[in-house]
Each structure stands twice: as C-alpha cells, then as structure tokens.
Amino acid sequence: MYVAKSGFTPVYLELLHGAIRVTRPEFIESNIFGYLLTQYEITIINQIAGYYTETGNPEQAKHIYSQLLAQITEQFVDETEKAKAYSTIIYNYSRCLGRMGMRYEAIEIINDGIKFDRERDRMTMLPNLMFNYAFNLLSLGHKKESLAYFALAYYGCLIFAEYGKAGFLSVINNVTQENFNFTFPSK
C-alpha cells in the first residue's frame, strides 16, 4: 500500500528493514544465506530486493535474489513451502537481470521457474514468467520467436484472471502494440 501511495522511497526501505528486524534483529542484507526464513520474512526480503531493482541498484537486488533463491532451495525440503515463494522470486529476479542487460541469464532463470511450476502443477505464475521470457527474447532481437510467448502470457492471464492476472493483460498488449502493431483480442 505504501508503494502505491508514495512510491519506492527511502522510507519504504526503512519500513521493510523495520519489518524484517521484528523477527530478525540481526538481519544483514549481504548475508541472507544461512537464515531459516519464514514465508513472511521471504516476502519482505523479496520486497527489499525489489526496492533496489526499482531504484537503480540492480547489483544489490541481484545479490539478494540469488542468496534468497539459494536459501529457500536449501531450506525447504517440503516442495509446497518452497513453491509459495519460488516463482515470484524467479519472476522478480529475471526482471532485475533483464534490466541489467543480462538477458540470457534471465532466460535461464525463467526456464528454471517454468520447469519448477510445471512439474508441480502450479500454473498461475506461468503467464508472468512467459511474459518475461518473451520480453527478454524480444530484447535480444528474436522478435518473431517472442510473439508466441507473448501469446502464451496473454491467454494465460485470461485463464487466470480470477487470480489477479487481468491487470497484466494491458501490459502485454502495450508491448505487443508497440513492437508488433498488434493487440490480442480479449475474447
């Protein structure tokens, strides 16, 4: 709610640090690996990395995302618990890598997320991952190949509209309109 009202301000980062320090008073951004994290702590740390992505410090975000992925992969033997955060972190991490111009690395991370979700029948995050995949392909100059992935993302969002994906439809159509002079029909 804070970001929607005030944006990614230093106060927002302070609020996130304050929230994580309620349960982790010793929390240090540069050393996440080794903490046994709750789902709430994972969400907060993911938001901290997102703050850095959005405020022009993608190197810091990349470091946090990579540690966070390593930690939850190590920590959660229970795949159901890991799955609660994994794809969201993959999506955010791949956005960060894309902004850094690390498109091939982003695609590799996205493929991991797609594989993870498909193997566990967790389909609601796939449209977002497909969009990032398509956008990275487009940015690498693979325009023709990217259109199929934009279509998968768009129609996936339609299928999962009741899970909050409907708002993403306009983002996809904006990108396809700008790059292909084409928008997907809504029905």
N, CA and C of each residue as an Amber inpcrd file, in Angstrom:
protein
   561
   0.8270000  -1.1860000   0.0000000   0.0000000   0.0000000   0.0000000
   0.8750000   1.2530000   0.0000000   1.9810000   1.1790000   0.7310000
   2.8620000   2.3380000   0.7960000   3.3940000   2.6940000  -0.5910000
   3.8530000   1.6850000  -1.3380000   4.4250000   1.9400000  -2.6640000
   3.3760000   2.5410000  -3.5890000   2.1500000   2.0370000  -3.5380000
   1.0900000   2.5670000  -4.3910000   0.8360000   4.0440000  -4.1040000
   0.9650000   4.4340000  -2.8420000   0.6980000   5.8170000  -2.4560000
   1.9150000   6.7240000  -2.6250000   3.0930000   6.2420000  -2.2090000
   4.2700000   7.1150000  -2.1340000   5.4260000   6.7190000  -3.0420000
   5.3860000   5.5250000  -3.6090000   6.4680000   5.0830000  -4.4780000
   7.6020000   4.4290000  -3.6980000   8.6780000   4.1450000  -4.4110000
   9.8390000   3.4820000  -3.8250000  10.7620000   4.5240000  -3.2080000
  10.4070000   4.9600000  -2.0190000  11.1760000   5.9810000  -1.3210000
  12.1070000   5.3300000  -0.2990000  13.1040000   6.0600000   0.1850000
  13.9550000   5.5270000   1.2530000  13.1460000   5.1450000   2.5020000
  12.0420000   5.8350000   2.7360000  11.1780000   5.4940000   3.8760000
  10.6280000   4.0780000   3.7080000  10.2750000   3.7110000   2.4810000
   9.7780000   2.3620000   2.2150000  10.8380000   1.3250000   2.5860000
  12.0840000   1.5600000   2.1880000  13.1630000   0.6390000   2.5360000
  13.3160000   0.5520000   4.0530000  13.2320000   1.6780000   4.7400000
  13.3130000   1.6740000   6.1990000  12.1760000   0.8540000   6.8110000
  10.9870000   0.9790000   6.2530000   9.8410000   0.2030000   6.7410000
  10.0740000  -1.2930000   6.5460000  10.6130000  -1.6690000   5.3990000
  10.9060000  -3.0840000   5.1480000  11.9540000  -3.6060000   6.1170000
  13.0050000  -2.8270000   6.3320000  14.0370000  -3.2460000   7.2890000
  13.4580000  -3.3450000   8.6970000  12.6100000  -2.4040000   9.0530000
  11.9630000  -2.4660000  10.3680000  11.1130000  -3.7050000  10.5160000
  10.4070000  -4.0660000   9.4530000   9.5440000  -5.2540000   9.5000000
  10.3640000  -6.5340000   9.6530000  11.4460000  -6.6540000   8.9090000
  12.2570000  -7.8810000   8.9990000  12.9710000  -7.9620000  10.3460000
  13.2960000  -6.8150000  10.9150000  14.0270000  -6.8210000  12.1900000
  13.1190000  -7.1280000  13.3850000  11.8240000  -7.1790000  13.1680000
  10.9190000  -7.6240000  14.2400000  11.2510000  -9.0640000  14.6100000
  11.4870000  -9.8950000  13.5800000  11.8050000 -11.2980000  13.8520000
  13.2820000 -11.6250000  13.6640000  13.9990000 -10.7780000  12.9550000
  15.4310000 -10.9770000  12.6990000  16.2000000  -9.7030000  13.0490000
  16.3880000  -9.4220000  14.3410000  17.0800000  -8.1830000  14.7190000
  18.4930000  -8.0820000  14.1410000  19.1060000  -9.2300000  13.8690000
  20.4790000  -9.2590000  13.3590000  20.5400000  -9.2640000  11.8290000
  19.4180000  -9.0610000  11.1610000  19.3490000  -9.1730000   9.7050000
  20.3600000  -8.2690000   9.0130000  21.1070000  -8.8760000   8.0810000
  22.0800000  -8.1600000   7.2540000  21.8030000  -8.5620000   5.8090000
  21.5330000  -7.5780000   4.9660000  21.2020000  -7.8410000   3.5560000
  22.2600000  -8.6550000   2.8310000  23.4990000  -8.3930000   3.1140000
  24.5780000  -9.0230000   2.3610000  24.8350000 -10.4730000   2.7550000
  24.1280000 -10.9480000   3.7870000  24.3680000 -12.3140000   4.2530000
  23.0510000 -12.9990000   4.6040000  22.2220000 -13.2420000   3.6160000
  20.9230000 -13.8710000   3.8330000  21.0630000 -15.3800000   3.9730000
  21.9870000 -15.9570000   3.2160000  22.1310000 -17.4040000   3.2290000
  22.4960000 -17.8640000   4.6410000  21.7950000 -18.8500000   5.1090000
  22.0390000 -19.3780000   6.4470000  20.9190000 -19.0940000   7.4240000
  20.0860000 -18.0930000   7.1330000  18.9090000 -17.8490000   7.9760000
  17.8470000 -18.9040000   7.6700000  17.1760000 -19.4000000   8.6890000
  15.9630000 -20.1860000   8.4680000  14.8260000 -19.1860000   8.4040000
  14.2470000 -19.0240000   7.2300000  13.3020000 -17.9460000   6.9830000
  11.8580000 -18.4260000   6.9950000  10.9950000 -17.5920000   7.5280000
   9.5650000 -17.8490000   7.4210000   9.0880000 -17.3070000   6.0720000
   7.8850000 -17.6760000   5.6810000   7.3290000 -17.1650000   4.4260000
   7.2080000 -15.6380000   4.4640000   6.8520000 -15.0890000   5.6180000
   6.7410000 -13.6350000   5.7480000   8.0940000 -12.9620000   5.5740000
   9.1220000 -13.5500000   6.1500000  10.4670000 -12.9840000   6.0080000
  10.9310000 -13.0520000   4.5540000  10.6240000 -14.1510000   3.8780000
  10.9700000 -14.2940000   2.4630000  10.2890000 -13.1880000   1.6480000
   9.0240000 -12.9390000   1.9430000   8.2790000 -11.8900000   1.2390000
   8.9130000 -10.5290000   1.4580000   9.2900000 -10.2340000   2.6810000
   9.9060000  -8.9350000   2.9860000  11.2560000  -8.7940000   2.2790000
  12.0650000  -9.8340000   2.3240000  13.3800000  -9.7800000   1.6710000
  13.2080000  -9.6320000   0.1550000  12.2360000 -10.3180000  -0.3980000
  11.9230000 -10.1700000  -1.8180000  11.5570000  -8.7200000  -2.1380000
  10.8090000  -8.0830000  -1.2520000  10.4360000  -6.6780000  -1.4420000
  11.6520000  -5.7520000  -1.3130000  12.5640000  -6.0820000  -0.4240000
  13.8000000  -5.2880000  -0.2980000  14.5740000  -5.3350000  -1.6130000
  14.7170000  -6.5360000  -2.1700000  15.4070000  -6.6620000  -3.4600000
  14.6540000  -5.8930000  -4.5430000  13.3320000  -5.9760000  -4.5210000
  12.5190000  -5.2320000  -5.4870000  12.7370000  -3.7310000  -5.3770000
  12.8940000  -3.2500000  -4.1540000  13.1900000  -1.8290000  -3.9500000
  14.4650000  -1.4410000  -4.6970000  15.4980000  -2.2700000  -4.5630000
  16.7630000  -1.9570000  -5.2260000  16.6400000  -2.0390000  -6.7480000
  15.8680000  -2.9900000  -7.2410000  15.6440000  -3.0770000  -8.6780000
  14.9960000  -1.7970000  -9.1870000  13.9930000  -1.3280000  -8.4740000
  13.2190000  -0.1680000  -8.9140000  13.9380000   1.1680000  -8.7040000
  14.9160000   1.2010000  -7.8300000  15.5910000   2.4740000  -7.5340000
  16.9980000   2.5640000  -8.1280000  17.2930000   1.7040000  -9.0810000
  18.5470000   1.8410000  -9.8000000  19.7520000   1.1970000  -9.1570000
  19.5460000   0.2080000  -8.3170000  20.6580000  -0.5220000  -7.7280000
  20.4790000  -2.0130000  -8.0010000  20.4580000  -2.4000000  -9.2910000
  20.1830000  -3.8040000  -9.6180000  21.2540000  -4.7750000  -9.1420000
  22.4870000  -4.3290000  -8.9890000  23.5330000  -5.2290000  -8.4740000
  23.1930000  -5.7010000  -7.0620000  22.7280000  -4.7690000  -6.2180000
  22.3270000  -5.1260000  -4.8590000  21.1250000  -6.0780000  -4.9040000
  20.1620000  -5.7740000  -5.7860000  18.9820000  -6.6400000  -5.9250000
  19.3980000  -8.0300000  -6.3840000  20.2640000  -8.1120000  -7.3730000
  20.7300000  -9.4020000  -7.8980000  21.3730000 -10.2380000  -6.7960000
  22.1870000  -9.5930000  -5.9860000  22.8540000 -10.2900000  -4.8820000
  21.8190000 -10.8480000  -3.8960000  20.8260000 -10.0550000  -3.5580000
  19.7940000 -10.5010000  -2.6120000  18.9650000 -11.6320000  -3.2160000
  18.5240000 -11.4540000  -4.4670000  17.7130000 -12.5060000  -5.0980000
  18.4700000 -13.8240000  -5.1830000  19.7320000 -13.7870000  -5.5750000
  20.4770000 -15.0410000  -5.7110000  20.6530000 -15.7310000  -4.3620000
  20.9170000 -14.9480000  -3.3150000  21.0250000 -15.5310000  -1.9710000
  19.6780000 -16.0990000  -1.5040000  18.6110000 -15.3490000  -1.7790000
  17.2830000 -15.7720000  -1.3480000  16.8830000 -17.0800000  -2.0270000
  17.1310000 -17.2000000  -3.3280000  16.8400000 -18.4510000  -4.0340000
  17.6650000 -19.6070000  -3.4830000  18.9390000 -19.3580000  -3.2560000
  19.7960000 -20.4040000  -2.6930000  19.2960000 -20.8300000  -1.3130000
  18.8890000 -19.8610000  -0.5070000  18.4280000 -20.1730000   0.8400000
  17.1430000 -20.9930000   0.8280000  16.1600000 -20.5770000   0.0310000
  14.9040000 -21.3390000   0.0670000  15.0590000 -22.7080000  -0.5750000
  15.9650000 -22.8190000  -1.5420000  16.2320000 -24.1300000  -2.1460000
  16.8750000 -25.0540000  -1.1190000  17.7780000 -24.5270000  -0.3300000
  18.4470000 -25.2990000   0.7240000  17.5030000 -25.5990000   1.8810000
  16.7150000 -24.6240000   2.2570000  15.9050000 -24.6920000   3.4700000
  14.6840000 -25.5980000   3.3440000  13.9850000 -25.5200000   2.2240000
  12.7010000 -26.1950000   2.1380000  12.8070000 -27.5590000   1.4830000
  12.7400000 -28.5830000   2.3120000  12.6290000 -29.9470000   1.8260000
  11.2050000 -30.1410000   1.3110000  10.2580000 -29.5100000   1.9930000
   8.8540000 -29.5470000   1.6050000   8.6580000 -28.6420000   0.3950000
   8.4420000 -29.2520000  -0.7560000   8.2990000 -28.5060000  -2.0030000
   7.1080000 -27.5550000  -1.9680000   6.0800000 -27.8740000  -1.2070000
   4.9070000 -26.9990000  -1.1130000   5.2950000 -25.6730000  -0.4850000
   6.1130000 -25.7120000   0.5440000   6.5750000 -24.4720000   1.1820000
   7.4900000 -23.6850000   0.2520000   8.3800000 -24.3670000  -0.4260000
   9.2790000 -23.7050000  -1.3670000   8.4720000 -23.0370000  -2.4740000
   7.4450000 -23.7220000  -2.9530000   6.6500000 -23.2330000  -4.0820000
   5.8910000 -21.9500000  -3.7610000   5.6440000 -21.6750000  -2.5080000
   4.9070000 -20.4670000  -2.1290000   5.6390000 -19.1940000  -2.5450000
   6.9310000 -19.2550000  -2.6520000   7.7030000 -18.0500000  -2.9680000
   8.5670000 -18.1780000  -4.2120000   8.8990000 -19.3740000  -4.5940000
   9.9100000 -19.6190000  -5.6230000   9.6400000 -18.8730000  -6.9240000
   8.4670000 -19.0490000  -7.5020000   8.1760000 -18.4470000  -8.8130000
   8.1270000 -16.9310000  -8.7570000   7.6200000 -16.3970000  -7.6600000
   7.5840000 -14.9410000  -7.5220000   8.9990000 -14.3810000  -7.4790000
   9.8640000 -15.0420000  -6.7490000  11.2590000 -14.5950000  -6.6770000
  11.9240000 -14.7450000  -8.0490000  11.6590000 -15.8440000  -8.7300000
  12.2070000 -16.0560000 -10.0770000  11.7570000 -14.9350000 -11.0090000
  10.4710000 -14.6010000 -10.9550000   9.9350000 -13.5370000 -11.8010000
  10.6580000 -12.2110000 -11.5160000  10.7400000 -11.8550000 -10.2470000
  11.3900000 -10.5950000  -9.8810000  12.8820000 -10.5990000 -10.2100000
  13.5310000 -11.7060000  -9.9620000  14.9610000 -11.8380000 -10.2460000
  15.2100000 -11.7040000 -11.7550000  14.3660000 -12.3330000 -12.5620000
  14.5580000 -12.2560000 -14.0040000  14.3120000 -10.8370000 -14.5210000
  13.3820000 -10.1100000 -13.9120000  13.1780000  -8.6960000 -14.2720000
  14.4470000  -7.8960000 -13.9750000  15.0140000  -8.1550000 -12.8200000
  16.2410000  -7.4680000 -12.4210000  17.3640000  -7.7570000 -13.4150000
  17.5600000  -9.0340000 -13.7470000  18.6190000  -9.4030000 -14.6940000
  18.3690000  -8.7720000 -16.0600000  17.1200000  -8.7520000 -16.4780000
  16.7810000  -8.1270000 -17.7510000  17.1320000  -6.6530000 -17.7630000
  16.8310000  -5.9650000 -16.6830000  17.1750000  -4.5380000 -16.5970000
  18.6780000  -4.2950000 -16.6140000  19.4100000  -5.2950000 -16.1740000
  20.8690000  -5.1850000 -16.1820000  21.4510000  -5.5540000 -17.5450000
  20.5910000  -5.9580000 -18.4710000  21.0590000  -6.3800000 -19.7830000
  21.5560000  -7.8080000 -19.8040000  21.3040000  -8.5420000 -18.7420000
  21.7370000  -9.9350000 -18.6340000  20.5990000 -10.8430000 -19.1140000
  20.2550000 -10.6940000 -20.3820000  19.0700000 -11.3480000 -20.9570000
  19.1850000 -12.8700000 -20.9830000  20.3350000 -13.4000000 -21.3520000
  20.4830000 -14.8580000 -21.3930000  20.3960000 -15.4640000 -19.9930000
  20.9730000 -14.7790000 -19.0320000  20.8810000 -15.2460000 -17.6500000
  19.4320000 -15.1870000 -17.1630000  18.7130000 -14.1430000 -17.5550000
  17.3030000 -14.0290000 -17.1840000  16.5010000 -15.1780000 -17.7680000
  16.7450000 -15.5040000 -19.0280000  16.0230000 -16.6070000 -19.6730000
  16.3210000 -17.9280000 -18.9720000  17.5610000 -18.1160000 -18.5740000
  17.9330000 -19.3460000 -17.8570000  17.1790000 -19.4540000 -16.5270000
  17.1100000 -18.3560000 -15.7900000  16.3860000 -18.3320000 -14.5150000
  14.8910000 -18.5830000 -14.7610000  14.3400000 -17.9560000 -15.7920000
  12.9190000 -18.1290000 -16.1140000  12.6350000 -19.5870000 -16.4470000
  13.5090000 -20.2100000 -17.2190000  13.3200000 -21.6310000 -17.5470000
  13.2680000 -22.4860000 -16.2880000  14.1030000 -22.1640000 -15.2990000
  14.0570000 -22.8870000 -14.0180000  12.6880000 -22.7200000 -13.3570000
  12.1790000 -21.4990000 -13.3690000  10.8750000 -21.2360000 -12.7680000
   9.7440000 -21.9380000 -13.4960000   9.7800000 -21.9200000 -14.8250000
   8.7530000 -22.5970000 -15.6200000   8.7730000 -24.0970000 -15.3440000
   9.9580000 -24.6610000 -15.3450000  10.0940000 -26.1040000 -15.0690000
   9.5610000 -26.4440000 -13.6750000   9.9480000 -25.6600000 -12.6940000
   9.5060000 -25.8810000 -11.3200000   7.9830000 -25.8700000 -11.2340000
   7.3640000 -24.8530000 -11.8210000   5.9090000 -24.7210000 -11.7350000
   5.1860000 -25.8140000 -12.5130000   5.6700000 -26.1550000 -13.6850000
   5.0160000 -27.1970000 -14.4720000   5.0790000 -28.5490000 -13.7690000
   6.2040000 -28.8660000 -13.1800000   6.3580000 -30.1510000 -12.5050000
   5.4740000 -30.2660000 -11.2660000   5.0450000 -29.1370000 -10.7320000
   4.2360000 -29.1370000  -9.5140000   2.8010000 -28.6630000  -9.7570000
   2.4270000 -28.5500000 -11.0290000   1.0790000 -28.1070000 -11.4150000
   0.7000000 -26.7780000 -10.7800000   1.6420000 -25.8770000 -10.7070000
   1.3910000 -24.5300000 -10.1870000   1.4000000 -23.5780000 -11.3760000
   0.2630000 -23.4050000 -11.9630000   0.1910000 -22.7240000 -13.2500000
  -0.0450000 -21.2170000 -13.1760000  -0.4760000 -20.6890000 -12.0510000
  -0.8840000 -19.2830000 -12.0110000   0.2600000 -18.2990000 -12.2460000
   1.4810000 -18.6830000 -11.9950000   2.6150000 -17.7800000 -12.2020000
   3.1910000 -17.8980000 -13.6180000   2.7960000 -18.9370000 -14.3520000
   3.3610000 -19.1530000 -15.6820000   3.1480000 -17.9910000 -16.6520000
   1.9760000 -17.3330000 -16.6750000   1.8350000 -16.2010000 -17.6020000
   2.8700000 -15.0970000 -17.3560000   3.1570000 -14.7940000 -16.1100000
   4.1530000 -13.7710000 -15.7980000   5.5440000 -14.2080000 -16.2650000
   5.8660000 -15.4640000 -16.0190000   7.1670000 -15.9800000 -16.4440000
   7.2740000 -15.9870000 -17.9710000   6.1790000 -16.3640000 -18.6490000
   6.1680000 -16.3540000 -20.1180000   6.3550000 -14.9330000 -20.6570000
   5.7440000 -13.9600000 -20.0000000   5.9300000 -12.5750000 -20.4240000
   7.3960000 -12.1700000 -20.3100000   8.0130000 -12.4700000 -19.1790000
   9.4330000 -12.1200000 -19.0200000  10.2920000 -12.8370000 -20.0570000
   9.9580000 -14.0960000 -20.3310000  10.6870000 -14.8610000 -21.3420000
  10.5590000 -14.1680000 -22.6930000   9.3150000 -13.8220000 -23.0640000
   9.0550000 -13.1560000 -24.3410000   9.7800000 -11.8180000 -24.4280000
   9.7150000 -11.0480000 -23.3540000  10.3380000  -9.7240000 -23.3630000
  11.8570000  -9.8230000 -23.5190000  12.4440000 -10.7920000 -22.8570000
  13.8940000 -10.9740000 -22.9920000  14.2610000 -11.4390000 -24.3950000
  13.4570000 -12.3430000 -24.9750000  13.7040000 -12.7510000 -26.3610000
  13.6200000 -11.5510000 -27.2990000  12.5680000 -10.7560000 -27.1310000
  12.3880000  -9.5640000 -27.9540000  13.5890000  -8.6280000 -27.8200000
  14.0340000  -8.4310000 -26.6060000  15.1750000  -7.5360000 -26.3460000
  16.4770000  -8.0690000 -26.9330000  16.5430000  -9.3810000 -27.1140000
  17.7290000  -9.9900000 -27.7250000  17.6480000  -9.9970000 -29.2580000
  16.5460000  -9.4740000 -29.7950000  16.3940000  -9.4120000 -31.2440000
  15.6530000 -10.5810000 -31.8570000  15.0730000 -11.4440000 -31.0260000
  14.3210000 -12.5980000 -31.5080000  12.8330000 -12.2510000 -31.5580000
  12.5260000 -11.2570000 -32.3590000  11.1780000 -10.6940000 -32.4020000
  10.1310000 -11.7340000 -32.7880000  10.3610000 -12.4400000 -33.8640000
   9.3780000 -13.4130000 -34.3550000   9.1240000 -14.5140000 -33.3170000
  10.1850000 -15.0240000 -32.7260000  10.0640000 -16.0890000 -31.7290000
   9.3520000 -15.5980000 -30.4720000   9.5330000 -14.3440000 -30.1290000
   8.9450000 -13.8260000 -28.8870000   7.4260000 -13.7280000 -28.9420000
   6.8540000 -13.5230000 -30.1240000   5.4090000 -13.3240000 -30.2300000
   4.6170000 -14.5090000 -29.6820000   5.0750000 -15.7180000 -29.9290000
   4.3710000 -16.9040000 -29.4100000   4.3430000 -16.8900000 -27.8780000
   5.4080000 -16.4380000 -27.2620000   5.4600000 -16.3820000 -25.8000000
   4.6020000 -15.2470000 -25.2460000   4.5130000 -14.1380000 -25.9990000
   3.5820000 -13.0860000 -25.5990000   2.1490000 -13.6180000 -25.6440000
   1.8450000 -14.4230000 -26.6670000   0.5080000 -15.0190000 -26.7670000
   0.2380000 -15.9570000 -25.5900000   1.2140000 -16.7810000 -25.2450000
   1.0550000 -17.6740000 -24.0860000   0.8260000 -16.8670000 -22.8110000
   1.5600000 -15.7990000 -22.6680000   1.4030000 -14.9500000 -21.4830000
   0.0200000 -14.3200000 -21.4640000  -0.4040000 -13.7840000 -22.6000000
  -1.6870000 -13.0890000 -22.6640000  -2.8510000 -14.0340000 -22.3540000
  -2.9030000 -15.1430000 -23.0570000  -4.0320000 -16.0520000 -22.8540000
  -3.9430000 -16.7760000 -21.5140000  -2.7430000 -16.9560000 -21.0010000
  -2.5990000 -17.4720000 -19.6430000  -3.1850000 -16.5130000 -18.6210000
  -2.9580000 -15.2150000 -18.8350000  -3.5380000 -14.2050000 -17.9430000
  -5.0590000 -14.2140000 -18.0170000  -5.5980000 -14.4210000 -19.2020000
  -7.0610000 -14.5180000 -19.3230000  -7.5910000 -15.7120000 -18.5330000
  -6.9120000 -16.8310000 -18.6610000  -7.3370000 -18.0450000 -17.9570000
  -7.2950000 -17.8410000 -16.4470000  -6.2650000 -17.1580000 -15.9740000
  -6.0960000 -16.9780000 -14.5350000  -6.5250000 -15.5880000 -14.0610000
  -7.4410000 -14.9770000 -14.7740000  -7.8980000 -13.6220000 -14.4340000
  -8.3970000 -13.5320000 -13.0040000  -9.0920000 -14.5670000 -12.5320000
  -9.6200000 -14.5150000 -11.1680000  -8.5360000 -14.6300000 -10.0990000
  -7.3140000 -14.9210000 -10.5150000  -6.1840000 -14.9600000  -9.5830000
  -5.3730000 -13.6680000  -9.6300000  -5.9830000 -12.6160000 -10.1540000
  -5.3410000 -11.3130000 -10.1680000  -4.4700000 -11.0480000 -11.3730000
  -4.6220000 -11.8160000 -12.4380000  -3.7770000 -11.6550000 -13.6210000
  -4.3720000 -10.7040000 -14.6590000  -5.6340000 -10.3110000 -14.5180000
  -6.2970000  -9.4980000 -15.5420000  -5.6010000  -8.1570000 -15.7630000
  -5.0560000  -7.5750000 -14.7250000  -4.3780000  -6.2900000 -14.8570000
  -3.1330000  -6.3560000 -15.7240000  -2.5700000  -7.5220000 -15.8590000
  -1.3470000  -7.7220000 -16.6390000  -1.6350000  -7.7390000 -18.1430000
  -2.9130000  -7.9350000 -18.5200000  -3.2920000  -8.0040000 -19.9320000
  -2.9340000  -6.7250000 -20.6780000  -3.1830000  -5.5840000 -20.0580000
  -2.8820000  -4.3130000 -20.7280000  -1.3750000  -4.1180000 -20.8950000
  -0.5930000  -4.6040000 -19.9590000   0.8700000  -4.5130000 -20.0820000
   1.3330000  -5.2980000 -21.3070000   0.8210000  -6.5060000 -21.4470000
   1.2020000  -7.3420000 -22.5880000   0.7630000  -6.6800000 -23.8900000
  -0.4750000  -6.1960000 -23.9280000  -0.9650000  -5.5450000 -25.1510000
  -0.1920000  -4.2750000 -25.4760000   0.2370000  -3.5380000 -24.4670000
   1.0520000  -2.3460000 -24.7260000   2.3690000  -2.7260000 -25.4050000
   3.0040000  -3.7850000 -24.9300000   4.2810000  -4.2160000 -25.5070000
   4.0760000  -4.7330000 -26.9270000   3.0270000  -5.5390000 -27.1470000
   2.8140000  -6.0690000 -28.4960000   2.3680000  -4.9730000 -29.4650000
   1.6020000  -4.0090000 -28.9700000   1.2020000  -2.8840000 -29.8360000
   2.4280000  -2.0840000 -30.2540000   3.2980000  -1.8120000 -29.3150000
   4.4960000  -1.0130000 -29.5940000   5.4740000  -1.7300000 -30.5200000
   5.6040000  -3.0340000 -30.3560000   6.6280000  -3.7680000 -31.0970000
   6.1250000  -4.5220000 -32.3210000   4.8190000  -4.8250000 -32.3510000
   4.2690000  -5.6160000 -33.4510000   3.0900000  -4.9290000 -34.1440000
   2.6870000  -3.7630000 -33.6080000   1.4910000  -3.0780000 -34.0920000
   0.2880000  -4.0250000 -34.0550000   0.1590000  -4.7250000 -32.9320000
  -0.8410000  -5.7740000 -32.7830000  -1.2710000  -5.8440000 -31.3200000
  -2.5590000  -6.0510000 -31.0940000  -3.0440000  -6.3310000 -29.7480000
  -3.8710000  -7.6140000 -29.7980000  -3.8600000  -8.3260000 -28.7100000
  -4.6250000  -9.5630000 -28.6150000  -6.0870000  -9.2330000 -28.3360000
  -7.0120000  -9.9600000 -28.9760000  -8.4300000  -9.7560000 -28.6610000
  -8.7320000 -10.2900000 -27.2700000  -9.6420000  -9.6390000 -26.5650000
  -9.9080000 -10.0530000 -25.1910000 -10.8240000 -11.2680000 -25.0990000
 -11.5490000 -11.5650000 -26.1140000 -12.4430000 -12.7370000 -26.0600000
 -12.3960000 -13.4930000 -27.3610000
